[in-house]
Amino acid sequence: MAIVDQVEEENCGVITDRVREELQRLAASFPEKIFIADSRARIGRFRGVVVKPNRREAALAVGLDPGRMRERAFLLRAGEELRKRTGKLVYITAGEEGIFVFQGDGY
């Protein structure tokens, strides 16, 4: 299930706090299904689902400076933190560098 949360205003689009909680419950109830979230402003609030932020979104989600995300150490820190929070795979898109996948044993 693709979860697309692209509305900037809090609790204004389809993916509200309540819906996000229900998606977490559904993902736990159906572990054989893949739930993947893409959110510009709230990727750090998703739990129990795969997330796919870009570098900037990942940095903001974990409280890092987005301007430093080209530094490998910052990107790795953000990816690992998101993986710990979600308990699932994290895909960080990085433009011309491709995509970084965090799965619990590095990237």
C-alpha positions in Angstrom: 0.0 0.0 0.0 1.4 3.3 -1.0 0.8 6.1 1.5 1.3 9.5 0.0 1.2 12.4 2.4 2.0 15.5 0.3 -0.2 18.2 1.9 1.9 20.6 3.9 -0.8 21.7 6.3 -1.1 19.6 9.5 -4.1 17.3 9.6 -5.6 18.8 6.4 -5.1 16.2 3.8 -6.1 12.5 3.8 -3.3 11.4 6.0 -4.2 12.8 9.4 -2.7 11.7 12.8 -5.7 9.4 13.2 -5.2 7.8 9.8 -1.5 7.5 10.3 -2.2 5.5 13.6 -4.6 3.3 11.7 -2.1 2.6 9.0 0.4 1.6 11.6 -2.2 -0.8 13.1 -3.0 -2.3 9.6 0.7 -2.7 8.8 1.2 -4.7 12.1 -2.0 -6.8 11.4 -0.8 -7.7 7.8 2.9 -8.1 8.0 2.9 -9.9 4.7 1.8 -6.7 3.0 4.2 -3.9 2.2 3.2 -0.4 3.4 5.4 2.4 2.1 5.1 6.1 3.1 6.2 9.1 1.2 5.7 12.4 3.1 7.3 15.8 2.6 6.7 17.2 6.0 5.9 14.2 8.4 8.0 11.2 7.3 9.4 11.0 10.9 5.9 10.4 12.3 5.3 7.1 10.5 5.9 3.9 12.5 5.8 0.3 11.4 5.9 1.1 7.7 8.7 1.5 5.1 9.5 5.1 4.5 11.0 6.9 1.4 12.2 10.4 2.2 14.7 12.4 0.2 17.8 13.7 2.0 16.2 17.0 3.1 13.0 15.2 4.4 15.1 12.7 6.3 17.3 15.4 7.9 14.2 17.4 9.1 12.5 14.2 10.4 15.4 13.5 12.8 16.4 17.0 13.7 19.6 17.3 11.5 20.7 20.2 9.4 19.5 19.5 5.8 22.5 21.5 4.5 24.8 18.8 5.7 23.1 15.8 4.2 25.6 15.5 1.4 28.0 14.5 4.1 27.9 10.7 4.3 28.0 10.6 8.1 24.8 12.8 8.3 23.0 10.8 5.7 23.8 7.5 7.5 22.8 8.9 10.9 19.4 10.0 9.5 18.8 6.7 7.8 19.6 4.6 10.9 17.5 6.9 13.1 14.5 6.6 10.8 15.0 2.8 10.6 15.0 2.5 14.4 11.8 4.6 14.6 9.9 2.7 11.9 11.3 -0.7 12.6 11.2 -1.2 8.8 13.3 -0.5 5.7 14.2 3.1 4.9 15.0 4.3 1.4 16.6 7.7 1.2 16.7 9.2 -2.3 19.9 11.1 -3.1 19.6 12.5 -6.6 22.5 11.6 -8.8 23.9 9.4 -6.0 21.0 7.1 -6.3 19.1 5.7 -3.3 20.4 4.5 0.1 18.7 1.5 1.7 18.8 1.1 5.5 17.7 -2.4 6.7 19.2 -2.8 10.1 22.7 -4.0 9.2 24.1 -0.8 7.7 23.1 0.5 4.3 
